[in-house]
Amino acid sequence: MQPRITNPAMSVPGVMDALQALSGAAGRAASAAGLSEETINLVCLRASQINGCAACLDLHSREARKAGETDARLAVLAAWRDASYFTEPERAALALAEASLRIADRSDPVPDEVWREASQHFDEPALAALVTFIAMINTWNRLNVTTGQVTGEWTEQWVR
């Protein structure tokens, strides 16, 4: 398998720097707000499942395992609503991520009830960081899927 083109983040001057700056800012905001690495990893993985991004699934599942995530939770993430492994805050974050990613699927893409549930578990700084991570992984997913980026060697360079 070969990608269609070099990832635009690598070939368009300034894009990788901008994405890394966004990632750093979101990470600092998440840390300051007490948003857990586990929640961020789950959201990034779920978004990548929805968007069909193999490179991001590979990368973020490796990062999640390295951070101590269990195989059981990773195995059922796509069916998180029917699994007892996830905390209420994680469920709220996953619901917000799914709604945020599927904005064209319904007339009220992020229903007030989804937002209310998330705001019961996360304060405004944590919500802002969470929404930024959702947007950021969505961007990476779209760059990778559109250009046919292949997981494996390319992904391995980004595993921390």
Beta strands, then each sheet from edge to edge (+ up, - down):
end
